[in-house]
Amino acid sequence: MVFNTRFALAEDYDLCQSQVDEYQNNGHILLRNVIPESEVAELRTAVLRTHEALKAEEEDFQKAFRITQNLWEINDTVRAHVLSKRYAGIAAKLLGCRDVRIYHDLTFFKEGLGKGKATPWHQDGHYWPLDTEGCITLWVPLIDCPVDMGPMSFVSGSHLNKDAEHLPISDESDEYIRNLVENENLTVAPAQHMNAGDATFHSCWTYHAAASNTTERTRIAFAIAYYDADAKVPLQPPTNERRAANLARWFPGAVPGGPAATEKNPAVLCPRD
């Protein structure tokens, strides 16, 4: 597959080794100005319009946030960002792999005035149907996102275990991880103010959560989930219903033990792979 992207989205992000080390030690990192300032407004408009076009498929997670997925398949502007070498280059360097593939993209809209409730502590890995530790998500607000709008908090170092793997995002996962944090004296990295275009990257195994949105505006955020381009589909059947559903939806035709590489999962840095 060959895709055209604008220069700003192909330009390398200046990532230093200390930032790579920070991510690999903590399982998360906040990077400033990941989306070029010149590109934010157009992406925000495209995301809002495409989310509305996919409204019939919208999912509401316990009133904490609303999502639609794979906007890149129907909107050219979103596609240019999802297939951006700038963002994928960051993801590959943080993971330490040669290239990354697209798992899927998502919107994360959290309503204001407290209607967007707190996002429970959870591990995304519960949902990922892949045989790899190389999984990472870019999460970016498309408007300025103060702490009281609900940017994410993380538990540093939690990507090194899978203690909450068996739990979907829920009150149960929240209580379970809160108890782990308290009993094991784990370090919580609190949410930070993020300007539009700043981005966090986190492993699918990193515990994370978000507070409710108490501002007057809806939090408009967008995410791109990547994985090591050489990852495979597990030999064993999926261990829960959501993994089974995601395997069928995002990896059509992939076979157990084979490469996790379908038309829905293009490699970004070497697009002919």
Disulfide bonds with the S-S distance in Angstrom:
Cys135-Cys204 2.26
